[in-house]
Structures are given as C-alpha cells and as structure tokens.
Amino acid sequence: MKINADFLEKELAHLQTLLSPDAPVVMQFKKAHTPTGYDLEQFAKSLGIEIANGEVIQE
C-alpha cells in the first residue's frame, strides 16, 4: 500500500493526542519511495531514524 507523508503526519498527530508523550512508538517499513536520496535522508533525520549500510536499495 502506498501512502503519502501527509497521511502519516495526520495519523501521528492523532496518536499523540491518545498517548502519553513518553510512549514508545515503533514504525516499520518494507519499502519507502522517495524522489531522491536527499529526501530519504531528510525523512529519516526528521524522525530520528538511523539508516545502516545495506538497508537502502536504489533502483
């Protein structure tokens, strides 16, 4: 299923109203499509995700 960033932001904002600020959140992706590598870096940085070597495949 492809979803856009706006959808994720709205869902996370809603979840923040239901959970305490220190509640752990786990997000898991099989695939994430971004227009450029820079976009992927910015996405990961904004969410505090560390991308390890070998986790990204460019096609």
C-alpha distance matrix in Angstrom:
0.0 3.8 6.4 10.1 13.0 14.8 12.4 12.8 16.5 17.0 15.6 17.6 20.6 20.5 20.3 23.3 25.3 24.9 25.6 28.6 28.5 28.9 26.3 24.2 20.5 18.3 14.9 13.3 10.8 10.4 9.7 10.5 11.3 14.6 17.3 20.0 21.1 22.9 19.8 18.3 21.8 22.0 18.6 19.7 23.2 22.3 20.6 23.3 21.1 23.2 21.8 24.0 25.3 23.2 19.9 18.9 18.6 19.3 18.7
3.8 0.0 3.8 6.8 10.1 12.0 10.4 11.0 14.4 15.4 14.7 16.6 19.3 19.8 20.1 22.6 24.8 25.0 25.7 28.4 27.9 28.6 26.3 24.3 20.6 18.6 15.0 13.7 11.0 11.1 9.2 8.6 8.6 11.5 13.9 16.9 18.3 19.9 16.6 15.6 19.2 19.1 15.9 17.6 20.9 20.0 18.8 21.7 19.7 21.9 20.5 23.1 24.3 22.6 19.2 17.7 17.5 17.6 17.2
6.4 3.8 0.0 3.8 6.9 8.4 6.6 7.6 10.8 11.7 11.3 13.4 15.8 16.4 17.0 19.4 21.5 22.0 22.8 25.6 25.0 26.0 24.0 22.4 18.6 17.3 13.8 13.5 11.4 12.7 11.0 9.4 9.8 11.7 14.2 17.1 18.5 19.3 15.7 15.1 18.4 17.6 14.3 16.3 19.3 17.7 16.6 19.9 18.6 21.2 20.4 23.4 25.1 23.9 20.3 18.9 19.4 19.4 19.5
10.1 6.8 3.8 0.0 3.8 5.5 5.5 6.8 9.0 10.4 11.2 12.8 14.7 16.0 17.1 18.9 21.0 22.1 22.9 25.4 24.3 25.7 24.1 22.7 19.0 18.2 14.8 15.1 13.1 14.8 12.6 10.0 9.6 10.2 12.3 15.2 16.8 17.0 13.3 13.4 16.5 15.2 12.2 14.9 17.4 15.5 15.2 18.6 17.8 20.6 20.0 23.3 25.0 24.3 20.8 19.1 19.8 19.4 19.8
13.0 10.1 6.9 3.8 0.0 3.8 5.4 5.1 6.1 8.6 9.9 10.5 12.2 14.3 15.3 16.4 18.8 20.3 20.9 22.9 21.4 22.9 21.7 20.5 17.0 16.6 13.6 14.6 13.2 15.6 13.6 10.5 10.7 10.4 12.6 14.7 15.9 15.4 11.7 11.9 14.3 12.4 9.4 12.3 14.3 12.1 12.0 15.6 15.3 18.4 18.4 22.0 24.0 23.8 20.3 18.8 20.2 19.9 21.0
14.8 12.0 8.4 5.5 3.8 0.0 3.8 5.5 5.1 6.2 8.6 10.0 10.5 12.4 14.3 15.4 17.2 19.0 20.1 22.4 21.1 23.1 22.1 21.5 18.2 18.4 15.8 17.3 16.3 18.8 17.0 14.2 14.2 13.8 15.6 17.9 19.4 18.5 14.7 15.4 17.6 15.2 12.5 15.5 16.9 14.1 14.1 17.9 18.2 21.5 21.9 25.5 27.7 27.6 24.1 22.6 24.0 23.6 24.4
12.4 10.4 6.6 5.5 5.4 3.8 0.0 3.8 5.5 5.3 6.2 8.6 9.9 10.7 12.3 14.3 16.0 17.2 18.5 21.2 20.5 22.4 20.7 20.1 16.6 16.7 14.1 15.5 14.8 17.3 16.1 13.9 14.6 15.1 17.5 19.9 21.1 20.8 17.0 17.0 19.4 17.4 14.2 16.6 18.5 15.8 15.0 18.7 18.6 22.0 22.3 25.7 28.0 27.6 23.9 22.8 24.1 24.2 24.9
12.8 11.0 7.6 6.8 5.1 5.5 3.8 0.0 3.8 5.5 5.2 6.1 8.5 9.9 10.5 12.2 14.6 15.6 16.2 18.6 17.7 19.2 17.6 16.6 13.1 13.2 10.6 12.5 12.3 15.3 14.4 12.3 13.8 14.3 17.2 19.0 19.6 19.2 15.6 15.0 17.0 15.2 11.7 13.5 15.5 12.9 11.5 15.1 15.1 18.5 19.1 22.6 25.2 25.0 21.3 20.6 22.4 22.8 24.0
16.5 14.4 10.8 9.0 6.1 5.1 5.5 3.8 0.0 3.8 5.5 5.2 6.1 8.6 9.9 10.5 12.8 14.7 15.4 17.4 16.0 18.0 17.1 16.7 13.7 14.6 12.7 15.1 15.3 18.5 17.5 15.0 16.2 15.9 18.4 19.9 20.4 19.4 15.9 15.8 17.2 14.7 11.7 13.8 14.9 11.6 10.9 14.6 15.5 19.1 20.2 23.9 26.6 26.9 23.3 22.6 24.6 24.9 26.4
17.0 15.4 11.7 10.4 8.6 6.2 5.3 5.5 3.8 0.0 3.8 5.5 5.1 6.2 8.7 10.0 11.2 13.1 14.6 17.1 16.5 18.9 17.7 17.9 15.1 16.3 14.7 17.2 17.5 20.6 19.9 17.7 18.8 18.9 21.2 23.2 23.9 23.0 19.4 19.4 21.0 18.4 15.5 17.5 18.6 15.3 14.4 18.0 18.9 22.6 23.8 27.3 30.1 30.2 26.5 25.9 27.7 28.0 29.2
15.6 14.7 11.3 11.2 9.9 8.6 6.2 5.2 5.5 3.8 0.0 3.8 5.4 5.1 6.2 8.6 10.2 11.0 12.4 15.3 15.2 17.2 15.4 15.4 12.4 13.5 12.1 14.7 15.5 18.7 18.6 17.0 18.8 19.5 22.3 24.2 24.6 24.0 20.5 19.8 21.5 19.5 16.1 17.5 19.0 16.0 14.2 17.6 18.1 21.7 22.9 26.2 29.1 29.0 25.2 25.1 27.0 27.8 29.0
17.6 16.6 13.4 12.8 10.5 10.0 8.6 6.1 5.2 5.5 3.8 0.0 3.8 5.4 5.0 6.1 8.9 10.0 10.4 12.7 12.0 13.9 12.4 12.4 9.6 11.4 10.5 13.7 15.1 18.7 18.7 17.0 19.1 19.4 22.4 23.7 23.6 22.8 19.5 18.6 19.7 17.6 14.4 15.3 16.3 13.3 11.3 14.4 15.4 19.1 20.8 24.1 27.3 27.6 23.9 24.0 26.4 27.4 29.0
20.6 19.3 15.8 14.7 12.2 10.5 9.9 8.5 6.1 5.1 5.4 3.8 0.0 3.8 5.5 5.2 6.8 9.3 10.3 12.3 11.5 14.3 13.5 14.5 12.4 14.7 14.2 17.5 18.8 22.3 22.2 20.1 21.8 21.7 24.3 25.6 25.7 24.5 21.2 20.9 21.7 19.1 16.3 17.6 18.0 14.5 13.2 16.4 18.0 21.8 23.6 27.1 30.3 30.9 27.2 27.2 29.6 30.3 31.9
20.5 19.8 16.4 16.0 14.3 12.4 10.7 9.9 8.6 6.2 5.1 5.4 3.8 0.0 3.8 5.4 5.4 7.0 9.2 12.0 12.5 15.2 13.7 15.0 13.1 15.4 15.1 18.3 19.8 23.1 23.4 21.8 23.6 24.0 26.7 28.3 28.6 27.6 24.2 23.7 24.8 22.4 19.4 20.5 21.3 18.0 16.3 19.3 20.6 24.3 26.1 29.4 32.6 32.9 29.2 29.3 31.5 32.4 33.8
20.3 20.1 17.0 17.1 15.3 14.3 12.3 10.5 9.9 8.7 6.2 5.0 5.5 3.8 0.0 3.8 5.3 5.2 6.3 9.4 10.2 12.3 10.3 11.5 9.7 12.3 12.7 16.0 18.1 21.6 22.3 21.2 23.5 24.2 27.3 28.6 28.3 27.6 24.5 23.3 24.2 22.3 19.1 19.5 20.4 17.5 15.1 17.7 18.8 22.4 24.3 27.4 30.7 31.1 27.4 28.0 30.4 31.7 33.3
23.3 22.6 19.4 18.9 16.4 15.4 14.3 12.2 10.5 10.0 8.6 6.1 5.2 5.4 3.8 0.0 3.8 5.4 5.4 7.2 7.1 9.9 9.0 10.9 10.0 13.2 14.1 17.7 20.0 23.6 24.2 22.7 25.0 25.1 28.1 29.0 28.5 27.4 24.5 23.5 23.9 21.6 18.9 19.2 19.4 16.3 14.2 16.5 18.3 21.9 24.3 27.5 30.9 31.7 28.2 28.8 31.5 32.7 34.7
25.3 24.8 21.5 21.0 18.8 17.2 16.0 14.6 12.8 11.2 10.2 8.9 6.8 5.4 5.3 3.8 0.0 3.8 5.9 7.8 8.9 12.1 11.3 13.9 13.3 16.5 17.5 21.0 23.2 26.7 27.3 25.8 28.0 28.2 31.0 32.1 31.9 30.7 27.6 26.9 27.4 25.0 22.3 22.8 23.0 19.7 17.9 20.2 22.1 25.7 28.1 31.2 34.7 35.4 31.8 32.4 35.0 36.1 37.9
24.9 25.0 22.0 22.1 20.3 19.0 17.2 15.6 14.7 13.1 11.0 10.0 9.3 7.0 5.2 5.4 3.8 0.0 3.8 7.0 9.4 11.8 10.0 12.6 12.3 15.4 16.7 20.1 22.7 26.1 27.1 26.2 28.6 29.3 32.4 33.6 33.2 32.3 29.3 28.2 28.8 26.7 23.8 23.9 24.5 21.5 19.2 21.2 22.6 26.2 28.4 31.3 34.8 35.3 31.7 32.6 35.2 36.6 38.3
25.6 25.7 22.8 22.9 20.9 20.1 18.5 16.2 15.4 14.6 12.4 10.4 10.3 9.2 6.3 5.4 5.9 3.8 0.0 3.8 6.4 8.1 6.3 9.3 9.7 13.2 15.2 18.8 21.7 25.2 26.5 25.6 28.4 29.0 32.2 33.0 32.2 31.3 28.6 27.2 27.4 25.6 22.8 22.4 22.7 20.1 17.5 19.0 20.5 23.8 26.3 29.0 32.6 33.3 29.9 31.1 33.9 35.6 37.6
28.6 28.4 25.6 25.4 22.9 22.4 21.2 18.6 17.4 17.1 15.3 12.7 12.3 12.0 9.4 7.2 7.8 7.0 3.8 0.0 3.8 5.5 5.4 9.1 10.8 14.5 17.0 20.6 23.6 27.2 28.5 27.5 30.3 30.6 33.7 34.2 33.1 31.9 29.5 28.1 27.8 26.0 23.6 22.8 22.6 20.2 17.7 18.6 20.6 23.7 26.7 29.2 32.9 34.0 30.8 32.2 35.3 37.0 39.3
28.5 27.9 25.0 24.3 21.4 21.1 20.5 17.7 16.0 16.5 15.2 12.0 11.5 12.5 10.2 7.1 8.9 9.4 6.4 3.8 0.0 3.8 5.7 8.7 10.2 14.0 16.2 19.9 22.8 26.5 27.4 26.1 28.7 28.6 31.6 31.8 30.6 29.1 26.9 25.7 25.0 23.1 21.0 20.2 19.6 17.1 15.0 15.7 18.1 21.2 24.3 27.0 30.7 32.1 29.0 30.2 33.5 35.1 37.6
28.9 28.6 26.0 25.7 22.9 23.1 22.4 19.2 18.0 18.9 17.2 13.9 14.3 15.2 12.3 9.9 12.1 11.8 8.1 5.5 3.8 0.0 3.8 6.3 9.0 12.6 15.4 18.9 22.1 25.7 27.0 26.0 29.0 29.0 32.2 32.1 30.5 29.3 27.4 25.7 24.8 23.4 21.3 19.9 19.3 17.6 15.0 14.9 17.0 19.7 22.9 25.2 29.0 30.4 27.5 29.2 32.6 34.5 37.2
26.3 26.3 24.0 24.1 21.7 22.1 20.7 17.6 17.1 17.7 15.4 12.4 13.5 13.7 10.3 9.0 11.3 10.0 6.3 5.4 5.7 3.8 0.0 3.8 6.4 9.9 13.0 16.4 19.8 23.3 24.9 24.3 27.5 28.0 31.4 31.5 30.1 29.3 27.2 25.2 24.8 23.7 21.1 19.7 19.9 18.1 15.0 15.3 16.7 19.5 22.4 24.6 28.3 29.4 26.3 28.0 31.2 33.3 35.7
24.2 24.3 22.4 22.7 20.5 21.5 20.1 16.6 16.7 17.9 15.4 12.4 14.5 15.0 11.5 10.9 13.9 12.6 9.3 9.1 8.7 6.3 3.8 0.0 3.8 6.7 10.1 13.2 16.7 20.1 21.9 21.6 24.9 25.6 29.1 29.1 27.4 27.0 25.0 22.7 22.3 21.7 19.0 17.2 17.8 16.6 13.1 13.1 13.8 16.4 19.0 21.1 24.8 25.7 22.7 24.6 27.8 30.1 32.6
20.5 20.6 18.6 19.0 17.0 18.2 16.6 13.1 13.7 15.1 12.4 9.6 12.4 13.1 9.7 10.0 13.3 12.3 9.7 10.8 10.2 9.0 6.4 3.8 0.0 3.8 6.6 10.1 13.4 16.9 18.5 18.1 21.4 22.3 25.8 26.1 24.7 24.5 22.2 19.8 20.0 19.3 16.3 14.8 16.0 14.6 11.0 11.8 12.0 15.0 17.2 19.6 23.2 23.8 20.4 22.0 25.1 27.2 29.5
18.3 18.6 17.3 18.2 16.6 18.4 16.7 13.2 14.6 16.3 13.5 11.4 14.7 15.4 12.3 13.2 16.5 15.4 13.2 14.5 14.0 12.6 9.9 6.7 3.8 0.0 3.8 6.6 10.2 13.4 15.5 15.6 19.2 20.5 24.2 24.4 22.9 23.2 21.1 18.3 18.8 18.8 15.6 13.8 15.7 15.0 11.2 11.8 10.8 13.4 15.0 17.1 20.5 20.7 17.3 19.1 22.0 24.4 26.6
14.9 15.0 13.8 14.8 13.6 15.8 14.1 10.6 12.7 14.7 12.1 10.5 14.2 15.1 12.7 14.1 17.5 16.7 15.2 17.0 16.2 15.4 13.0 10.1 6.6 3.8 0.0 3.8 6.8 10.3 12.0 11.9 15.5 16.9 20.7 21.2 20.0 20.5 18.2 15.4 16.5 16.6 13.1 11.7 14.3 13.7 10.1 11.5 9.8 12.6 13.4 15.9 19.0 18.9 15.2 16.5 19.1 21.2 23.3
13.3 13.7 13.5 15.1 14.6 17.3 15.5 12.5 15.1 17.2 14.7 13.7 17.5 18.3 16.0 17.7 21.0 20.1 18.8 20.6 19.9 18.9 16.4 13.2 10.1 6.6 3.8 0.0 3.8 6.9 9.1 10.1 13.9 15.9 19.7 20.3 19.0 20.2 18.1 14.9 16.5 17.3 13.9 12.4 15.6 15.6 12.3 13.4 10.8 12.7 12.5 14.5 17.1 16.3 12.7 14.1 16.4 18.8 20.6
10.8 11.0 11.4 13.1 13.2 16.3 14.8 12.3 15.3 17.5 15.5 15.1 18.8 19.8 18.1 20.0 23.2 22.7 21.7 23.6 22.8 22.1 19.8 16.7 13.4 10.2 6.8 3.8 0.0 3.8 5.4 6.7 10.4 12.9 16.6 17.4 16.5 18.1 15.9 12.8 15.1 16.2 12.8 11.9 15.5 15.8 13.1 14.5 11.6 13.2 12.0 14.1 16.1 14.8 11.1 11.6 13.4 15.6 17.1
10.4 11.1 12.7 14.8 15.6 18.8 17.3 15.3 18.5 20.6 18.7 18.7 22.3 23.1 21.6 23.6 26.7 26.1 25.2 27.2 26.5 25.7 23.3 20.1 16.9 13.4 10.3 6.9 3.8 0.0 3.8 7.0 10.2 13.3 16.8 17.7 16.8 19.2 17.3 14.2 16.7 18.4 15.3 14.5 18.2 18.9 16.5 17.6 14.4 15.2 13.3 14.6 15.8 13.7 10.3 10.7 11.5 14.0 15.0
9.7 9.2 11.0 12.6 13.6 17.0 16.1 14.4 17.5 19.9 18.6 18.7 22.2 23.4 22.3 24.2 27.3 27.1 26.5 28.5 27.4 27.0 24.9 21.9 18.5 15.5 12.0 9.1 5.4 3.8 0.0 3.8 6.5 9.8 13.2 14.2 13.8 16.3 14.3 11.5 14.6 16.2 13.4 13.2 17.0 17.7 16.0 17.5 14.4 15.3 13.0 14.8 15.6 13.6 10.2 9.3 9.6 11.2 12.1
10.5 8.6 9.4 10.0 10.5 14.2 13.9 12.3 15.0 17.7 17.0 17.0 20.1 21.8 21.2 22.7 25.8 26.2 25.6 27.5 26.1 26.0 24.3 21.6 18.1 15.6 11.9 10.1 6.7 7.0 3.8 0.0 3.8 6.5 10.1 11.3 11.2 13.2 10.8 8.4 11.8 12.9 10.1 10.7 14.4 14.8 13.7 15.6 12.9 14.2 12.2 14.8 15.9 14.5 11.2 9.5 10.3 11.0 12.2
11.3 8.6 9.8 9.6 10.7 14.2 14.6 13.8 16.2 18.8 18.8 19.1 21.8 23.6 23.5 25.0 28.0 28.6 28.4 30.3 28.7 29.0 27.5 24.9 21.4 19.2 15.5 13.9 10.4 10.2 6.5 3.8 0.0 3.8 6.8 8.8 9.9 12.1 9.6 8.3 12.1 13.1 10.9 12.4 15.7 16.1 15.8 17.9 15.5 16.7 14.5 17.0 17.5 16.2 13.3 10.6 10.5 9.8 10.4
14.6 11.5 11.7 10.2 10.4 13.8 15.1 14.3 15.9 18.9 19.5 19.4 21.7 24.0 24.2 25.1 28.2 29.3 29.0 30.6 28.6 29.0 28.0 25.6 22.3 20.5 16.9 15.9 12.9 13.3 9.8 6.5 3.8 0.0 3.8 5.5 7.1 8.7 6.1 5.9 9.6 10.3 9.0 11.1 13.9 14.3 14.9 16.9 15.1 16.2 14.2 17.0 17.5 16.8 14.3 11.3 11.6 10.1 11.3
17.3 13.9 14.2 12.3 12.6 15.6 17.5 17.2 18.4 21.2 22.3 22.4 24.3 26.7 27.3 28.1 31.0 32.4 32.2 33.7 31.6 32.2 31.4 29.1 25.8 24.2 20.7 19.7 16.6 16.8 13.2 10.1 6.8 3.8 0.0 3.8 7.2 8.4 6.6 8.1 11.2 11.7 11.4 13.9 16.0 16.5 17.7 19.7 18.1 19.0 16.9 19.5 19.5 18.9 16.9 13.5 13.2 10.7 11.3
20.0 16.9 17.1 15.2 14.7 17.9 19.9 19.0 19.9 23.2 24.2 23.7 25.6 28.3 28.6 29.0 32.1 33.6 33.0 34.2 31.8 32.1 31.5 29.1 26.1 24.4 21.2 20.3 17.4 17.7 14.2 11.3 8.8 5.5 3.8 0.0 3.8 5.3 5.2 6.6 8.8 10.1 10.8 12.7 14.4 15.6 17.2 18.5 16.9 17.1 15.0 17.3 17.1 17.0 15.5 12.0 12.1 9.6 11.1
21.1 18.3 18.5 16.8 15.9 19.4 21.1 19.6 20.4 23.9 24.6 23.6 25.7 28.6 28.3 28.5 31.9 33.2 32.2 33.1 30.6 30.5 30.1 27.4 24.7 22.9 20.0 19.0 16.5 16.8 13.8 11.2 9.9 7.1 7.2 3.8 0.0 3.8 5.4 5.0 6.2 8.7 9.8 10.6 12.2 14.2 15.6 16.2 14.4 14.0 11.8 13.9 13.6 14.0 12.7 9.5 10.4 8.6 11.4
22.9 19.9 19.3 17.0 15.4 18.5 20.8 19.2 19.4 23.0 24.0 22.8 24.5 27.6 27.6 27.4 30.7 32.3 31.3 31.9 29.1 29.3 29.3 27.0 24.5 23.2 20.5 20.2 18.1 19.2 16.3 13.2 12.1 8.7 8.4 5.3 3.8 0.0 3.8 5.4 5.0 6.2 8.6 9.9 10.4 12.2 14.4 15.1 14.1 14.1 12.8 15.4 15.6 16.7 15.3 12.6 14.0 12.4 15.1
19.8 16.6 15.7 13.3 11.7 14.7 17.0 15.6 15.9 19.4 20.5 19.5 21.2 24.2 24.5 24.5 27.6 29.3 28.6 29.5 26.9 27.4 27.2 25.0 22.2 21.1 18.2 18.1 15.9 17.3 14.3 10.8 9.6 6.1 6.6 5.2 5.4 3.8 0.0 3.8 5.4 5.1 6.1 8.6 9.8 10.5 12.5 14.1 13.2 14.2 13.1 16.2 17.1 17.7 15.6 12.9 14.4 13.0 15.2
18.3 15.6 15.1 13.4 11.9 15.4 17.0 15.0 15.8 19.4 19.8 18.6 20.9 23.7 23.3 23.5 26.9 28.2 27.2 28.1 25.7 25.7 25.2 22.7 19.8 18.3 15.4 14.9 12.8 14.2 11.5 8.4 8.3 5.9 8.1 6.6 5.0 5.4 3.8 0.0 3.8 5.5 5.1 6.1 8.5 9.9 10.9 12.0 10.4 11.0 9.6 12.8 13.8 14.4 11.9 9.6 11.7 11.2 13.9
21.8 19.2 18.4 16.5 14.3 17.6 19.4 17.0 17.2 21.0 21.5 19.7 21.7 24.8 24.2 23.9 27.4 28.8 27.4 27.8 25.0 24.8 24.8 22.3 20.0 18.8 16.5 16.5 15.1 16.7 14.6 11.8 12.1 9.6 11.2 8.8 6.2 5.0 5.4 3.8 0.0 3.8 5.5 5.2 6.0 8.6 10.1 10.3 9.2 9.2 8.5 11.7 13.0 14.5 12.6 10.9 13.5 13.3 16.5
22.0 19.1 17.6 15.2 12.4 15.2 17.4 15.2 14.7 18.4 19.5 17.6 19.1 22.4 22.3 21.6 25.0 26.7 25.6 26.0 23.1 23.4 23.7 21.7 19.3 18.8 16.6 17.3 16.2 18.4 16.2 12.9 13.1 10.3 11.7 10.1 8.7 6.2 5.1 5.5 3.8 0.0 3.8 5.5 5.0 6.0 8.6 9.7 9.9 11.1 11.4 14.9 16.6 18.1 15.9 14.3 16.8 16.3 19.2
18.6 15.9 14.3 12.2 9.4 12.5 14.2 11.7 11.7 15.5 16.1 14.4 16.3 19.4 19.1 18.9 22.3 23.8 22.8 23.6 21.0 21.3 21.1 19.0 16.3 15.6 13.1 13.9 12.8 15.3 13.4 10.1 10.9 9.0 11.4 10.8 9.8 8.6 6.1 5.1 5.5 3.8 0.0 3.8 5.5 5.3 6.5 8.6 8.3 10.5 10.7 14.5 16.6 17.6 14.7 13.4 16.0 16.0 18.6
19.7 17.6 16.3 14.9 12.3 15.5 16.6 13.5 13.8 17.5 17.5 15.3 17.6 20.5 19.5 19.2 22.8 23.9 22.4 22.8 20.2 19.9 19.7 17.2 14.8 13.8 11.7 12.4 11.9 14.5 13.2 10.7 12.4 11.1 13.9 12.7 10.6 9.9 8.6 6.1 5.2 5.5 3.8 0.0 3.8 5.5 5.3 5.9 4.7 6.7 7.4 11.2 13.8 15.2 12.4 11.9 15.1 15.9 18.9
23.2 20.9 19.3 17.4 14.3 16.9 18.5 15.5 14.9 18.6 19.0 16.3 18.0 21.3 20.4 19.4 23.0 24.5 22.7 22.6 19.6 19.3 19.9 17.8 16.0 15.7 14.3 15.6 15.5 18.2 17.0 14.4 15.7 13.9 16.0 14.4 12.2 10.4 9.8 8.5 6.0 5.0 5.5 3.8 0.0 3.8 5.4 5.0 6.1 7.6 9.4 12.9 15.5 17.5 15.2 14.9 18.1 18.6 21.8
22.3 20.0 17.7 15.5 12.1 14.1 15.8 12.9 11.6 15.3 16.0 13.3 14.5 18.0 17.5 16.3 19.7 21.5 20.1 20.2 17.1 17.6 18.1 16.6 14.6 15.0 13.7 15.6 15.8 18.9 17.7 14.8 16.1 14.3 16.5 15.6 14.2 12.2 10.5 9.9 8.6 6.0 5.3 5.5 3.8 0.0 3.8 5.7 7.8 10.5 12.4 16.1 18.8 20.6 17.8 17.4 20.4 20.8 23.6
20.6 18.8 16.6 15.2 12.0 14.1 15.0 11.5 10.9 14.4 14.2 11.3 13.2 16.3 15.1 14.2 17.9 19.2 17.5 17.7 15.0 15.0 15.0 13.1 11.0 11.2 10.1 12.3 13.1 16.5 16.0 13.7 15.8 14.9 17.7 17.2 15.6 14.4 12.5 10.9 10.1 8.6 6.5 5.3 5.4 3.8 0.0 3.8 5.5 9.0 11.3 14.8 18.0 19.5 16.4 16.6 19.8 20.8 23.6
23.3 21.7 19.9 18.6 15.6 17.9 18.7 15.1 14.6 18.0 17.6 14.4 16.4 19.3 17.7 16.5 20.2 21.2 19.0 18.6 15.7 14.9 15.3 13.1 11.8 11.8 11.5 13.4 14.5 17.6 17.5 15.6 17.9 16.9 19.7 18.5 16.2 15.1 14.1 12.0 10.3 9.7 8.6 5.9 5.0 5.7 3.8 0.0 3.8 6.5 9.7 12.8 16.2 18.2 15.6 16.4 19.9 21.3 24.4
21.1 19.7 18.6 17.8 15.3 18.2 18.6 15.1 15.5 18.9 18.1 15.4 18.0 20.6 18.8 18.3 22.1 22.6 20.5 20.6 18.1 17.0 16.7 13.8 12.0 10.8 9.8 10.8 11.6 14.4 14.4 12.9 15.5 15.1 18.1 16.9 14.4 14.1 13.2 10.4 9.2 9.9 8.3 4.7 6.1 7.8 5.5 3.8 0.0 3.8 6.3 9.6 13.0 14.7 11.9 12.9 16.5 18.2 21.4
23.2 21.9 21.2 20.6 18.4 21.5 22.0 18.5 19.1 22.6 21.7 19.1 21.8 24.3 22.4 21.9 25.7 26.2 23.8 23.7 21.2 19.7 19.5 16.4 15.0 13.4 12.6 12.7 13.2 15.2 15.3 14.2 16.7 16.2 19.0 17.1 14.0 14.1 14.2 11.0 9.2 11.1 10.5 6.7 7.6 10.5 9.0 6.5 3.8 0.0 3.8 6.3 9.8 12.1 10.1 11.5 15.3 17.2 20.7
21.8 20.5 20.4 20.0 18.4 21.9 22.3 19.1 20.2 23.8 22.9 20.8 23.6 26.1 24.3 24.3 28.1 28.4 26.3 26.7 24.3 22.9 22.4 19.0 17.2 15.0 13.4 12.5 12.0 13.3 13.0 12.2 14.5 14.2 16.9 15.0 11.8 12.8 13.1 9.6 8.5 11.4 10.7 7.4 9.4 12.4 11.3 9.7 6.3 3.8 0.0 3.8 6.8 8.6 6.5 7.8 11.6 13.7 17.2
24.0 23.1 23.4 23.3 22.0 25.5 25.7 22.6 23.9 27.3 26.2 24.1 27.1 29.4 27.4 27.5 31.2 31.3 29.0 29.2 27.0 25.2 24.6 21.1 19.6 17.1 15.9 14.5 14.1 14.6 14.8 14.8 17.0 17.0 19.5 17.3 13.9 15.4 16.2 12.8 11.7 14.9 14.5 11.2 12.9 16.1 14.8 12.8 9.6 6.3 3.8 0.0 3.8 6.2 5.7 8.1 11.6 14.2 17.7
25.3 24.3 25.1 25.0 24.0 27.7 28.0 25.2 26.6 30.1 29.1 27.3 30.3 32.6 30.7 30.9 34.7 34.8 32.6 32.9 30.7 29.0 28.3 24.8 23.2 20.5 19.0 17.1 16.1 15.8 15.6 15.9 17.5 17.5 19.5 17.1 13.6 15.6 17.1 13.8 13.0 16.6 16.6 13.8 15.5 18.8 18.0 16.2 13.0 9.8 6.8 3.8 0.0 3.8 5.6 7.3 10.0 12.5 16.0
23.2 22.6 23.9 24.3 23.8 27.6 27.6 25.0 26.9 30.2 29.0 27.6 30.9 32.9 31.1 31.7 35.4 35.3 33.3 34.0 32.1 30.4 29.4 25.7 23.8 20.7 18.9 16.3 14.8 13.7 13.6 14.5 16.2 16.8 18.9 17.0 14.0 16.7 17.7 14.4 14.5 18.1 17.6 15.2 17.5 20.6 19.5 18.2 14.7 12.1 8.6 6.2 3.8 0.0 3.8 5.6 7.4 10.6 13.6
19.9 19.2 20.3 20.8 20.3 24.1 23.9 21.3 23.3 26.5 25.2 23.9 27.2 29.2 27.4 28.2 31.8 31.7 29.9 30.8 29.0 27.5 26.3 22.7 20.4 17.3 15.2 12.7 11.1 10.3 10.2 11.2 13.3 14.3 16.9 15.5 12.7 15.3 15.6 11.9 12.6 15.9 14.7 12.4 15.2 17.8 16.4 15.6 11.9 10.1 6.5 5.7 5.6 3.8 0.0 3.8 6.8 10.1 13.1
18.9 17.7 18.9 19.1 18.8 22.6 22.8 20.6 22.6 25.9 25.1 24.0 27.2 29.3 28.0 28.8 32.4 32.6 31.1 32.2 30.2 29.2 28.0 24.6 22.0 19.1 16.5 14.1 11.6 10.7 9.3 9.5 10.6 11.3 13.5 12.0 9.5 12.6 12.9 9.6 10.9 14.3 13.4 11.9 14.9 17.4 16.6 16.4 12.9 11.5 7.8 8.1 7.3 5.6 3.8 0.0 3.8 6.5 9.8
18.6 17.5 19.4 19.8 20.2 24.0 24.1 22.4 24.6 27.7 27.0 26.4 29.6 31.5 30.4 31.5 35.0 35.2 33.9 35.3 33.5 32.6 31.2 27.8 25.1 22.0 19.1 16.4 13.4 11.5 9.6 10.3 10.5 11.6 13.2 12.1 10.4 14.0 14.4 11.7 13.5 16.8 16.0 15.1 18.1 20.4 19.8 19.9 16.5 15.3 11.6 11.6 10.0 7.4 6.8 3.8 0.0 3.8 6.4
19.3 17.6 19.4 19.4 19.9 23.6 24.2 22.8 24.9 28.0 27.8 27.4 30.3 32.4 31.7 32.7 36.1 36.6 35.6 37.0 35.1 34.5 33.3 30.1 27.2 24.4 21.2 18.8 15.6 14.0 11.2 11.0 9.8 10.1 10.7 9.6 8.6 12.4 13.0 11.2 13.3 16.3 16.0 15.9 18.6 20.8 20.8 21.3 18.2 17.2 13.7 14.2 12.5 10.6 10.1 6.5 3.8 0.0 3.8
18.7 17.2 19.5 19.8 21.0 24.4 24.9 24.0 26.4 29.2 29.0 29.0 31.9 33.8 33.3 34.7 37.9 38.3 37.6 39.3 37.6 37.2 35.7 32.6 29.5 26.6 23.3 20.6 17.1 15.0 12.1 12.2 10.4 11.3 11.3 11.1 11.4 15.1 15.2 13.9 16.5 19.2 18.6 18.9 21.8 23.6 23.6 24.4 21.4 20.7 17.2 17.7 16.0 13.6 13.1 9.8 6.4 3.8 0.0
